[in-house]
């Protein structure tokens, strides 16, 4: 079997998420610096803690955006590891029936022998040709595994 390893991460989503995270922190920091004086009706005033809390909210929001940079697929001759936003799977090629990237689908998916579909969020339609090439590479690995299985089964014992 081949020693090649295919590693895929989304491209456009990562750029958008990082830019959004930085923008969110900057905006919340600017808002925090403007929190001074009375709260509006004169009964309270903004304190230093309020400013830090506002910056903290910006950081938490940015971390939320950065969760969407987490998806990744790593495949080799033995199987693949799929990490989506909130879940991860490690699968041998034996359980995979095929790699699908249906027209109009936002991302590719694995069709499993038990008729389940496992989404691979790292292979996004927004990445266009690089996603198509990654799907082709995964299909080549899957085909190589199937060929090795059939050669092993047809060999005399």
Secondary structure, DSSP 8 states (H G I E B T S, - for coil): -----EEE--SHHHHHHHHHHHHHHHHHHHHHHH--SB-SSSS-B--HHHHHHHHHHHHHHHHHHHGGG--EEEE-SSEEEEE-SS-EEEEEGGGEEEEE--TT-SEEEEEETTS-EEEEEEEEGGGTHHHHHHHHHHHHHHHHHHHHHHHHHHS--
